[in-house]
């Protein structure tokens, strides 16, 4: 049976990953649009790409969500060491997708087919419930 602290940790990982994805996307787009790096013909493509990436990371709208996202990754690896792998991975990834959709909605990002997105969220949550139920059933039978 999954403990309540384990379930909360898995949901927290999904929340940290999912809630930061829309902010990372927005920060990256904004920094790409305001990039003022002048590239000369003498510079290679690789050095220009690295400079642009470093310039994007200098923006707080990029590195703060990135830092929070990486904290979620640290918690994820800690959870993988102590929990059921077949349950942890789908729960974290599915809840990250759900939190990403919800955060995008609250940020006002346009969704082409909101009905299908809502149905997808419900189906993902149902799948997580099935994973949790089957995991608890298999542990109780052992």
C-alpha positions in Angstrom: 0.0 0.0 0.0 1.3 3.5 -0.8 1.8 5.7 2.2 0.2 9.1 2.4 3.7 10.8 2.6 4.8 8.9 -0.5 1.6 9.9 -2.4 2.0 13.5 -1.4 5.7 13.4 -2.5 4.7 12.0 -5.9 2.0 14.6 -6.3 4.5 17.4 -5.3 6.9 16.2 -7.9 4.2 16.4 -10.5 3.2 19.8 -9.3 6.7 21.2 -9.3 7.3 19.8 -12.8 3.9 20.7 -14.3 3.5 24.1 -12.8 7.0 25.3 -14.0 6.7 24.1 -17.6 4.4 26.9 -18.8 6.6 29.5 -17.0 9.7 28.0 -18.6 7.9 28.2 -22.0 6.9 31.8 -21.5 10.3 32.9 -20.2 12.1 31.2 -23.0 9.8 32.9 -25.6 10.2 36.3 -24.0 14.0 36.0 -23.8 14.2 34.8 -27.4 12.2 37.8 -28.5 14.3 40.3 -26.6 17.7 38.7 -27.4 20.1 41.4 -28.4 23.2 39.3 -29.2 24.7 40.5 -32.4 26.3 37.7 -34.3 29.0 38.4 -36.8 29.9 36.3 -39.8 33.1 35.2 -38.2 31.5 33.4 -35.3 30.5 29.8 -35.7 26.9 28.5 -35.2 27.9 26.6 -32.0 29.3 29.6 -30.2 26.3 31.7 -31.1 23.9 29.0 -29.9 25.8 28.7 -26.6 25.8 32.5 -26.1 22.0 32.7 -26.8 21.4 29.9 -24.3 23.5 31.6 -21.6 21.7 34.9 -22.3 18.3 33.2 -21.8 19.5 31.7 -18.5 20.4 35.2 -17.3 16.7 36.1 -17.3 14.9 35.5 -14.0 11.8 34.3 -15.9 13.9 31.4 -17.1 16.2 30.4 -14.3 13.7 30.7 -11.4 11.2 28.2 -12.9 14.1 26.0 -14.0 15.5 26.0 -10.4 12.1 25.0 -9.1 11.7 22.3 -11.7 15.1 20.9 -10.8 14.1 20.8 -7.1 11.2 18.6 -8.3 13.7 16.4 -10.1 15.8 16.0 -6.9 12.6 15.0 -5.0 11.8 12.6 -7.8 15.1 10.8 -7.6 14.7 10.6 -3.9 11.3 9.0 -4.3 12.6 6.5 -7.0 15.1 5.2 -4.4 12.4 4.4 -1.9 9.2 3.7 -3.7 7.6 1.3 -6.3 9.1 2.3 -9.7 6.1 1.0 -11.6 3.9 3.4 -9.7 6.2 6.4 -9.2 7.0 7.1 -12.8 3.5 7.1 -14.2 2.1 9.1 -11.3 4.7 11.8 -11.5 4.6 12.2 -15.3 0.8 12.1 -15.4 0.3 14.6 -12.6 2.9 16.8 -14.2 0.8 16.9 -17.4 -2.3 17.7 -15.4 -0.6 20.5 -13.5 0.9 21.8 -16.7 -2.6 22.0 -18.3 -4.1 23.7 -15.3 -1.3 26.2 -15.0 -1.4 27.0 -18.7 -5.2 27.6 -18.4 -4.7 30.0 -15.4 -1.9 31.8 -17.3 -4.4 32.4 -20.2 -2.7 30.2 -22.8 -5.0 29.4 -25.6 -6.1 25.8 -26.0 -7.4 24.8 -29.4 -9.9 22.2 -28.1 -10.6 22.7 -24.4 -13.1 19.9 -24.3 -10.5 17.4 -25.5 -7.9 18.8 -23.1 -10.3 18.4 -20.1 -11.2 14.9 -21.2 -7.5 14.1 -21.4 -6.9 15.4 -17.9 -9.8 13.2 -16.6 -8.5 10.1 -18.4 -5.0 10.7 -17.1 -6.3 11.0 -13.5 -8.3 7.9 -14.0 -5.2 6.0 -15.2 -3.3 7.2 -12.2 -6.1 5.9 -9.9 -6.0 2.5 -11.7 -2.2 2.4 -11.3 -2.5 3.2 -7.6 -5.3 0.7 -7.1 -3.5 -2.1 -8.9 -0.3 -1.4 -7.0 -2.2 -1.6 -3.6 -3.9 -4.8 -4.7 -0.7 -6.6 -5.8 1.0 -5.6 -2.5 -1.9 -6.8 -0.4 -1.9 -10.2 -2.2 1.8 -10.8 -1.4 
